[in-house]
Amino acid sequence: MPLNVSPNWSNPSSILGFIFAVMCYALLLGFSPSVLSTLPSQNALKVIVDNTIQDRCDSCHNDYDFTTNWSVSDIDVNDIEQGKNQHLWEAILKSVALGDMPPADKKPLDTQKKASLLYWLETSLDHYSEQNPNPGRATIRRLNRNEYANSVRDLLALDIDISQSLPGDDSGYGFDNNADVLGVSTTLLERYISIAGKLSRQATGVVGDTASKKNYLIPKDGPVKNSGVPSFNLRMHDDLPLDSRGGGSVDFYAPIAGKYEIAGFINANTNNEVDRLDIHRHSYTLSLPAGNHEIGMTFRKELALSEHVPTVREGTSYVVLPDREPTELDLDFIVDGSRVHTKKVPSYHMSARFSQAAFLRDVLEIEIIGPLEKLDEGQTANVENSANTTPSYSKIFSCYPKTLSTIEQSVKSELSCAKQIIASLVEQAYRRPIDEADIEPLMGIFKQTRRDLDFKASIATTIQALLVSPSFLYLQEHTPKDIAPGSVYKINDYEFAARLALFLWSSLPDQELSELAKNGSLREPAIIRQQIKRMLASEKSKALTDNFAGQWLYLRNLPRHFPDVFEFPNFDIPLKQAIKRETELFFTRILKDNLSIFDFLNANYSYLNERLAAHYGIEGVKGHAFRKVFFGENSNRGGLLGQASILTLTSNPNHTSPVKRGKWILDNLLAATPPPPPPDVPSLIAEHDGVALSAKEQLARHREDPVCASCHVRMDPLGLALEKYDAVGAFRTVYAKQIIDTNAQMPDGTVFDGLPGLHSVLWDRRERFAQAFIDRIMTYALGRGLKAFDKPTIRQVARQASLENYQIHSIIEAVVTSIPFNYKKAPEEASDEERQIAQAR
């Protein structure tokens, strides 16, 4: 039924909310609570605000200057209660709260006026929102490639990551699940159809007559100063034996039990590692049961390496010839963590055009071919007798028709079983109750394909059609017939469950969510809290780390970020993997352990392994495995800004960028994105009179231009505080033969120094960070960009989460119980002209 929200100024929770707002201002702005406790009534405040705006804003925001594209004459203090110019009033609230307005070169507002302005703006905007709830515009939403991959995984119990096989999705408002940018082209649909066909055949165990081949490139470092591709004298994957070195491990899905060939190309130990010669290919054939496997190839790490590695070099044109005969190395083939075969290979290889004794041998590529021969085919003819069926096969074939005495009986048995299989899958795939109209089109496909294919293959083709059907590919929320156009109404429990699963799992609701939606109890306070806790404890909540944190913190960009190998020759693949893993674990543990989001700002711990600890200059951490490490009081690490992933991503390949780092902090930690630079902005001057300038000196000269200064005065201090971290996040004190000065000053006059000082600045603005984090996670949860009418909801979520010290679960709970997450606005009734156009089409 339509949403009905009545004014609740007298409601105790609202009173507590406004008291909380008062206390927030005392913390955020440095006001004494006594200042705010003496504020006049709302009507009196309106007069004060009107006078303040006319007196202090008109000099810039007038019809002539039209600064930031608005004028005082465009607004009136009575706008808010009428719902007018909401975006302007929210912008004023944000700019004044952050200290951006009045500008630094203007007279500041006195404490009383600033408190009055902020308090009246926030309470007035929030009050209007309570009386006039707006859940936002609903755009039909296609599953992005990660959501599609996860949904297929859970629908078919098929643990295969096919996200990288699909084209990348566009991003909107920082996330690739934004409904407005998730279109469907003919090319994209063809790709989905192709992938759906492969997945349906793998899930049902339908394979062709010829073996298939899958290739996996093992991440390696590129040539370093023309010295070839180094291999790694350490364990490279958790699924490899403890005493292994180099190599790699990959996920492989065997659709049926059979014989498969595992092969790998090992390096030639030159700077020309594109060679894939047969002499460097080593293989082993074995029998694999159907299902998921970890396939690896690796060498062995010994206390004293048996490989002789010459170290003498005489320039890039000189080749160091081997000074002894090659020795034999053990190349291990690993299946599911165990060695299944060992092959002897020479420690180097000689050819007519190069010598190979300069580097440790390593595995560059793994390929798996098969099935070369099917095993136990008779066992898979009937589910009841199958010893090699996969979880997918067992879930799909909940029944299997048997050959009966007459053809008519056999056909009837097949159709009955096919309908049972299809109905079971369709109900989960469509995220709602189904009827005959949902099943019949798919049954039609089954009947048609059964004329030419056997039962299993026909089911596979039917599943392929299901995986590209609109009801699966799109999150569909139909407006009930009794809802008036333009009115706000509550979505049903099935739709809520679908939204919740997409938010926390990037996937489909499971059986427990669906059952709670069916009995109408899912949104009861105790149950929804329990479900959030259960869902976040699940392995499927990894989607929040990969898809939310991966985009919020830019971690997805790390594989495509390549620091200069001449400036940072020690930044190799193991380190690159480690810095990404550190931040992922940091976010995951805050999420799993329900910690306060303020740990993102200044936590005194992180997650390190030996390689990363050495990069940070921290002793006592040994081994490939990551573990929680606490920092000392005088440590130069802590929070997100002390992590090498963030410091690397916000740098240029060969040097740091205080501007990029400052902008990242404004964007992601304070939701105060500066405007884009003008097209003719001058570049930084690196030296003056032949003397190299420090980053601080370069930016100081840049800010001499008033146009540049307006933005850089906000960004530069934040970025300069991190100058003691180089472009790959290592700590330093000297750059370009100069002692690095990280002393900085905020626009409001606050002076601070280095990362500890920056931690203090952000801590003083922690309420702003909380709202910025809520802004980001709400954008992701709703699958749309947030507008001015969403800002009161952000503040309401912050007030609710503050009661539990901003624990991350409390924020998620407040988001999923908010009006935008639970309600929709029915489309406006089309005008006569629009109806005529629609009919003409």
Secondary structure as GFF3:
##gff-version 3
##sequence-region A 1 841
A	DSSP	alpha_helix	12	28	.	.	.	ID=ss1
A	DSSP	alpha_helix	33	37	.	.	.	ID=ss2
A	DSSP	alpha_helix	42	56	.	.	.	ID=ss3
A	DSSP	three_ten_helix	67	69	.	.	.	ID=ss4
A	DSSP	three_ten_helix	72	74	.	.	.	ID=ss5
A	DSSP	alpha_helix	79	82	.	.	.	ID=ss6
A	DSSP	alpha_helix	86	98	.	.	.	ID=ss7
A	DSSP	alpha_helix	111	131	.	.	.	ID=ss8
A	DSSP	beta_strand	141	142	.	.	.	ID=ss9
A	DSSP	alpha_helix	145	156	.	.	.	ID=ss10
A	DSSP	three_ten_helix	163	165	.	.	.	ID=ss11
A	DSSP	three_ten_helix	179	181	.	.	.	ID=ss12
A	DSSP	alpha_helix	186	204	.	.	.	ID=ss13
A	DSSP	beta_strand	212	217	.	.	.	ID=ss14
A	DSSP	beta_strand	244	254	.	.	.	ID=ss15
A	DSSP	beta_strand	258	266	.	.	.	ID=ss16
A	DSSP	three_ten_helix	278	280	.	.	.	ID=ss17
A	DSSP	beta_strand	281	288	.	.	.	ID=ss18
A	DSSP	beta_strand	291	300	.	.	.	ID=ss19
A	DSSP	beta_strand	328	335	.	.	.	ID=ss20
A	DSSP	beta_strand	338	346	.	.	.	ID=ss21
A	DSSP	beta_strand	363	374	.	.	.	ID=ss22
A	DSSP	three_ten_helix	377	381	.	.	.	ID=ss23
A	DSSP	three_ten_helix	383	385	.	.	.	ID=ss24
A	DSSP	alpha_helix	391	396	.	.	.	ID=ss25
A	DSSP	alpha_helix	407	430	.	.	.	ID=ss26
A	DSSP	alpha_helix	436	450	.	.	.	ID=ss27
A	DSSP	alpha_helix	455	467	.	.	.	ID=ss28
A	DSSP	alpha_helix	470	473	.	.	.	ID=ss29
A	DSSP	beta_strand	474	475	.	.	.	ID=ss30
A	DSSP	beta_strand	488	490	.	.	.	ID=ss31
A	DSSP	alpha_helix	493	505	.	.	.	ID=ss32
A	DSSP	alpha_helix	511	519	.	.	.	ID=ss33
A	DSSP	alpha_helix	525	537	.	.	.	ID=ss34
A	DSSP	three_ten_helix	539	541	.	.	.	ID=ss35
A	DSSP	alpha_helix	542	543	.	.	.	ID=ss36
A	DSSP	pi_helix	544	549	.	.	.	ID=ss37
A	DSSP	alpha_helix	550	552	.	.	.	ID=ss38
A	DSSP	three_ten_helix	555	560	.	.	.	ID=ss39
A	DSSP	alpha_helix	573	592	.	.	.	ID=ss40
A	DSSP	alpha_helix	599	602	.	.	.	ID=ss41
A	DSSP	beta_strand	605	608	.	.	.	ID=ss42
A	DSSP	alpha_helix	610	616	.	.	.	ID=ss43
A	DSSP	beta_strand	627	630	.	.	.	ID=ss44
A	DSSP	three_ten_helix	640	642	.	.	.	ID=ss45
A	DSSP	alpha_helix	644	649	.	.	.	ID=ss46
A	DSSP	alpha_helix	658	668	.	.	.	ID=ss47
A	DSSP	beta_strand	687	688	.	.	.	ID=ss48
A	DSSP	beta_strand	691	692	.	.	.	ID=ss49
A	DSSP	alpha_helix	695	702	.	.	.	ID=ss50
A	DSSP	alpha_helix	706	720	.	.	.	ID=ss51
A	DSSP	beta_strand	734	735	.	.	.	ID=ss52
A	DSSP	beta_strand	738	739	.	.	.	ID=ss53
A	DSSP	beta_strand	743	745	.	.	.	ID=ss54
A	DSSP	beta_strand	751	753	.	.	.	ID=ss55
A	DSSP	alpha_helix	754	764	.	.	.	ID=ss56
A	DSSP	alpha_helix	766	782	.	.	.	ID=ss57
A	DSSP	three_ten_helix	788	790	.	.	.	ID=ss58
A	DSSP	alpha_helix	791	802	.	.	.	ID=ss59
A	DSSP	alpha_helix	808	816	.	.	.	ID=ss60
A	DSSP	alpha_helix	819	822	.	.	.	ID=ss61
A	DSSP	beta_strand	823	825	.	.	.	ID=ss62
A	DSSP	alpha_helix	832	840	.	.	.	ID=ss63
###
